[in-house]
Amino acid sequence: MPARHSNRVTMARLHCTLSPARARHSHNEDAKFIPFMNTRCKLPAKLEKDHEWLVAHMDKIAATFAA
């Protein structure tokens, strides 16, 4: 069992380290990049759907490590 616990601890630490950067990236993408790109071209609807799916899964991962 120690190896499983160690892996979970390692993954939790990795998540805690990367999560703030992911949040900033996602915020900047939503607040700046996507609106800018929408002035330049028509972005496919699938792009937004994929982003929603990705954010939902990242939130599930965050909830797993918060438990």
Secondary structure, 3 states (H helix, E strand, C coil): CHHHHHHHHHHHHHHHHHHHHHHHHHHHHHHHHHHHHHHHCCCCHHHHHHHHHHHHHHHHHHHHHHC
